[in-house]
Amino acid sequence: MATAGARPFRWASQGDPQTIDPHSQNELLTNSINGQMYETLVNRGKQLEIVPVLASAWQQVDPLTWRFTLRKGVRFHDGTPFTADDVLFSVQRASQSSSQIRVYAAALGKPSKIDDYTVEFKLPEPNPIMLEHATLVQIMSRAWCVKNKLERPLDFSAKEESYASLHANGTGPYMLKSREPDVKTVLVRNPNWWGKHEGNVTEVTYLSIKSDATRVSALISGNVDLILDPPPQDVPRLRKQAGVKVIEGPENRILFFGFDQEREQLLYSDVKDKNPFKDRRVREAVYRAIDIESLRRVTMRGLALPTGSITPSPLASNAEAEKRLPYDPAGAKRLLADAGYPNGFGFTLDCPNNRYINDEQICVAVAGMLAKIGLRVRVNAQPRAIYFARLPKRDTSAYLLGWGGAVTDAQTILTPVLHSPDSKGSGDYNYGNYRNAKLDALIDAARTESDAAKRRKIIAEAIAEHNAQIHHVPLHRQVIPWAMRQNVTAVHRADNWVEAQWVRIE
């Protein structure tokens, strides 16, 4: 039965979902497209608040036990009922080594079935952000996965494909109609969804349009209703464009450079038998050589909030951590000389070219800044599908990475990105492979501390230790503009997530 005022919705950005397997990759666009089809126990409201989804209620029974009451009457897209068995299966599946969200799934502890609509999670240690982690594990149908041999998430880095690459079976408001990688993904409204649509969108077409000019032209001509990532240089023009409007706000996302701090010899460098990035002075030289104000003003056209902190959200930081080391190219040169590189050295900087706002341009601009202190940088910019398959192999000497999402707590970056790798999920995104026992101890303490004041203090100490060692060089938090047709209403959240069920087209 058609909905009154029903409308198709076409939106676009420069990238494309990496896979439709919801446990394989942890990347925003991938998660957000999959999140229209797959649901979680709890999720985010319009202000990023925790709201009930597949769990209708929950309680913390004791410091190590959480009990979730599941919503009754929910069915997967293929008509099979949703029960506790699907929750147990999904958490176990998402905890496997081929899953990029295993650190979050593992943080939920061990689930057990009390009855068909009650699940209990036993934790090995207290988890003060249990509900935040529960928003990150999308629930799959156990029966469907067994039928299609999908008991394990596909290994994207190994170029694996499976039935879940191109097919989906969730409980969410939209169902997958068709998937053409790097072209388009089409979803249709789920007529049997348990929830209530606030918007009037019956069909969603997501288009991967790599060219900035083509994306903007498609919006102006009315061929698409919304573009997620208008080029910064075009935003002023789009504000004045008839039939178009721009809305913007800060994103919970930090961009930073990382470095190989493990190998004795840097892979992609003209330095032999040494790894300059193992020396803190070299990392500090890179930091001080970056003219962050020029990057903000020229490269980012103002769509950046420079910071010295490493947390995606300023809510998880503090005034001291936010301070950057001053721009000081002369001091940077002295640091390089003190480290034994008076004439600098050459290395390759790996970057995506279709993931973050002006990502390749950032790397090119910074390469020019580093040239002034004698560092000869070759920028290797690649599409996200290639880039994010390569980084987990640690096949890099220096790289640009962004980190963020809906979780505003510092733990969202402390454990997966800043911790030493432990083969259990911690440090899975520590692509520089550094090891810092003091930092690990602080991160581990913050992960289990239930006293809010004590926890804030530990987190501040962890950020301070990270910044003192300059394990990464922070740049800025993104400001995200969305450009859309004048007749489109969409909820612009700080996690840059387009929720189609809230979109209304007049």
DASUL-V674683 format. One record per residue. RES is the residue in one small letter. PSI is psi in whole degrees, -180 to 180 (999 if undefined). OMEGA is omega in degrees with one decimal (999 if undefined). Layout:
BEGIN
RES	PSI	OMEGA
RES	PSI	OMEGA
END
This chain:
BEGIN
m	128	-176.5
a	143	177.0
t	141	178.9
a	131	179.3
g	18	-176.3
a	140	-177.2
r	146	167.5
p	153	-178.1
f	122	179.6
r	123	178.0
w	164	-171.4
a	158	166.2
s	-179	-174.0
q	-20	-176.1
g	-167	179.5
d	148	174.9
p	139	-176.8
q	-34	179.8
t	157	176.5
i	-3	172.7
d	115	-171.1
p	-7	-179.6
h	-1	-174.0
s	-52	-173.1
q	146	175.8
n	83	-176.9
e	136	-166.3
l	-53	-176.7
l	-42	177.3
t	-49	-179.3
n	-39	-174.1
s	-37	175.5
i	-47	178.2
n	-31	-178.4
g	-9	172.4
q	-21	-176.6
m	-37	-179.1
y	146	-180.0
e	167	-179.3
t	171	178.9
l	-48	173.5
v	158	-178.8
n	-158	-173.0
r	139	171.5
g	-168	-173.9
k	-23	177.2
q	22	-179.1
l	13	176.7
e	154	178.2
i	129	178.4
v	151	178.4
p	141	176.0
v	-97	178.6
l	-18	169.6
a	128	179.2
s	-19	178.9
a	162	178.9
w	158	175.8
q	149	173.7
q	109	-175.5
v	-42	175.7
d	177	-175.7
p	-22	-176.4
l	12	-177.3
t	127	173.8
w	139	179.2
r	128	179.8
f	130	172.4
t	124	-174.6
l	150	179.6
r	131	-180.0
k	155	176.0
g	7	-179.9
v	138	177.8
r	148	172.8
f	168	-176.9
h	-26	179.1
d	4	174.7
g	-11	180.0
t	145	-176.8
p	148	176.0
f	128	179.4
t	-178	-179.8
a	-31	-179.6
d	-35	-179.3
d	-34	177.9
v	-48	179.6
l	-46	-179.5
f	-45	-174.9
s	-41	179.2
v	-41	178.1
q	-43	179.9
r	-45	-177.2
a	-12	-179.0
s	-4	-175.0
q	164	-172.1
s	-25	-179.6
s	0	179.1
s	131	176.9
q	-2	176.0
i	17	-175.7
r	-31	-180.0
v	-33	179.5
y	-40	178.5
a	-41	179.8
a	-32	-179.2
a	-16	177.9
l	-13	-179.6
g	-160	-176.8
k	117	-179.8
p	147	173.6
s	152	-176.4
k	119	174.1
i	-47	170.4
d	-174	-174.6
d	-22	-176.0
y	25	175.3
t	127	179.0
v	137	176.1
e	139	177.1
f	122	175.5
k	122	-176.7
l	143	174.5
p	-19	-180.0
e	157	179.5
p	144	178.2
n	99	-176.7
p	-15	178.4
i	41	-179.4
m	-47	-177.0
l	-34	176.9
e	-42	178.8
h	-33	-179.3
a	-18	177.5
t	-8	-169.8
l	-6	-178.6
v	105	-179.0
q	141	-171.7
i	127	179.5
m	162	176.2
s	121	178.6
r	-47	-176.8
a	-43	-179.1
w	-41	-179.4
c	-41	178.4
v	-44	-179.8
k	-38	-174.9
n	16	176.0
k	50	-177.6
l	33	-177.1
e	-18	-180.0
r	138	175.5
p	144	178.6
l	145	179.8
d	98	-174.7
f	-39	-178.6
s	-29	178.4
a	9	178.5
k	31	176.3
e	151	171.1
e	155	179.4
s	-179	177.5
y	-30	-179.5
a	-6	176.4
s	-36	-171.5
l	3	-178.2
h	153	-179.4
a	153	176.5
n	82	-179.0
g	-163	176.3
t	4	-168.4
g	179	-174.0
p	-17	179.6
y	151	179.4
m	149	-179.8
l	123	176.9
k	-46	179.5
s	154	-179.3
r	117	174.3
e	99	-177.3
p	136	179.8
d	10	177.0
v	-72	-179.5
k	157	175.8
t	126	-175.9
v	129	178.2
l	148	175.4
v	153	-177.5
r	137	176.6
n	110	-175.8
p	-16	-177.4
n	18	-179.5
w	140	-178.7
w	-24	-174.7
g	-172	-178.9
k	123	179.0
h	132	173.3
e	-27	-179.5
g	-170	-177.3
n	24	-177.0
v	122	180.0
t	-25	177.8
e	135	-179.7
v	125	173.8
t	116	174.6
y	128	-178.0
l	132	173.3
s	107	-178.6
i	101	-172.1
k	-35	-176.1
s	125	178.0
d	-48	-176.4
a	-40	-179.5
t	-40	179.0
r	-47	-179.4
v	-42	179.0
s	-39	179.8
a	-36	178.1
l	-48	-177.1
i	-37	-178.7
s	-11	-179.1
g	9	179.0
n	-22	169.6
v	156	-177.1
d	-25	-176.4
l	140	168.8
i	131	-174.1
l	-28	-170.5
d	66	175.1
p	139	179.5
p	135	-177.8
p	-37	-177.7
q	-19	-178.9
d	-10	-175.4
v	-45	178.2
p	-39	179.2
r	-40	-178.9
l	-30	177.8
r	-28	-177.5
k	-4	-174.6
q	129	177.2
a	136	177.0
g	2	-176.5
v	148	172.8
k	156	179.8
v	130	171.1
i	147	-176.2
e	166	177.2
g	164	177.8
p	144	175.8
e	147	171.0
n	74	-179.3
r	126	177.4
i	136	173.8
l	140	-175.4
f	163	173.4
f	141	173.6
g	163	-174.2
f	146	172.2
d	113	-179.5
q	20	-177.2
e	-50	-172.9
r	148	177.0
e	-28	174.8
q	129	-179.1
l	136	-175.7
l	-52	-170.4
y	77	-173.7
s	161	174.6
d	9	175.8
v	128	-179.0
k	142	175.1
d	18	177.5
k	161	173.7
n	100	-177.1
p	-32	-174.0
f	-6	172.1
k	-17	-179.6
d	119	-179.2
r	-35	-177.7
r	-34	178.9
v	-42	178.9
r	-38	177.4
e	-37	178.2
a	-43	177.1
v	-47	-179.3
y	-51	-174.2
r	-16	-179.7
a	-8	-177.0
i	118	176.9
d	89	-171.1
i	-32	-179.9
e	-39	175.7
s	-40	178.6
l	-44	-179.8
r	-47	-172.2
r	-45	-172.6
v	-57	-175.2
t	-44	-175.0
m	-4	-179.7
r	38	177.2
g	-6	-176.4
l	54	-179.4
a	146	176.5
l	95	-177.2
p	145	-179.7
t	157	172.6
g	-3	-178.8
s	170	-177.6
i	2	-178.2
t	141	179.4
p	-40	-178.7
s	136	175.0
p	-19	178.8
l	-23	-178.5
a	5	-175.3
s	-166	176.0
n	166	-173.2
a	-39	-178.3
e	-42	-178.9
a	-29	-176.7
e	-21	-178.1
k	132	176.8
r	153	166.8
l	140	-176.5
p	150	173.2
y	121	-172.5
d	77	-177.7
p	-35	178.5
a	-44	176.8
g	-35	178.4
a	-41	178.1
k	-41	178.7
r	-40	178.7
l	-43	178.4
l	-42	179.0
a	-44	178.9
d	-32	-179.7
a	-5	177.9
g	18	-179.6
y	62	-177.7
p	-25	179.0
n	12	179.9
g	-163	177.3
f	169	-179.8
g	146	176.0
f	165	178.9
t	133	176.3
l	116	-179.7
d	137	-178.3
c	150	167.0
p	158	177.6
n	10	178.7
n	33	-179.0
r	-51	-177.5
y	168	179.4
i	118	178.6
n	40	-175.4
d	-49	179.7
e	-39	179.0
q	-35	176.4
i	-48	-178.0
c	-40	179.2
v	-42	179.5
a	-44	-179.6
v	-36	176.8
a	-40	177.2
g	-38	178.5
m	-41	-179.0
l	-27	177.7
a	-29	-178.0
k	-17	176.5
i	12	174.4
g	7	178.2
l	123	-176.5
r	106	-170.7
v	127	171.5
r	116	179.9
v	123	177.8
n	95	-177.2
a	131	-175.8
q	154	173.5
p	151	-174.1
r	-36	-177.9
a	-38	178.4
i	-44	-174.6
y	-49	-174.5
f	-7	168.8
a	-25	-175.8
r	-42	-172.9
l	-41	179.8
p	-19	177.0
k	-2	-177.9
r	30	-179.3
d	64	-174.3
t	154	174.3
s	-35	176.4
a	147	-171.4
y	157	172.3
l	134	177.9
l	149	172.4
g	151	-179.1
w	133	178.5
g	-161	-176.9
g	-152	-175.6
a	-27	-176.5
v	121	179.9
t	-13	-179.4
d	147	-177.9
a	-25	-176.4
q	-22	-179.0
t	-21	175.6
i	-27	-177.3
l	-55	-174.4
t	-50	-176.3
p	-28	-170.9
v	-40	-172.4
l	-18	-179.4
h	155	172.7
s	144	177.3
p	136	-179.4
d	8	179.6
s	10	177.5
k	6	-179.6
g	-38	176.0
s	134	178.7
g	14	178.9
d	-28	-178.2
y	14	172.5
n	77	-173.0
y	-11	174.2
g	-10	175.6
n	27	177.0
y	159	176.6
r	128	-177.4
n	100	-174.2
a	-38	179.6
k	-44	179.3
l	-42	178.5
d	-44	-178.1
a	-40	178.6
l	-43	179.0
i	-44	179.9
d	-39	179.4
a	-42	-179.9
a	-32	-176.7
r	-28	-174.0
t	-4	-176.6
e	122	-177.7
s	-21	178.3
d	116	-171.9
a	-43	-177.8
a	-45	178.2
k	-40	-177.1
r	-42	177.6
r	-40	-179.9
k	-44	179.8
i	-43	179.2
i	-42	178.1
a	-39	179.0
e	-37	179.2
a	-45	179.0
i	-41	-179.9
a	-41	179.1
e	-43	176.7
h	-47	-176.8
n	-34	179.5
a	-35	-179.6
q	-9	-180.0
i	52	176.9
h	-30	172.0
h	158	174.0
v	108	-178.9
p	150	177.1
l	-76	-174.8
h	166	167.5
r	139	-177.1
q	146	163.4
v	126	-172.1
i	115	171.9
p	139	166.6
w	135	175.4
a	134	-175.8
m	165	175.0
r	151	-175.0
q	-26	-176.0
n	8	-177.7
v	134	172.0
t	123	-179.8
a	151	178.7
v	117	-177.5
h	100	-178.6
r	159	-177.7
a	-7	176.5
d	7	174.6
n	37	-174.5
w	119	177.4
v	114	179.1
e	105	-171.6
a	-31	-177.6
q	-12	176.6
w	-8	-175.3
v	135	175.2
r	133	177.8
i	120	-177.1
e	999	999
END
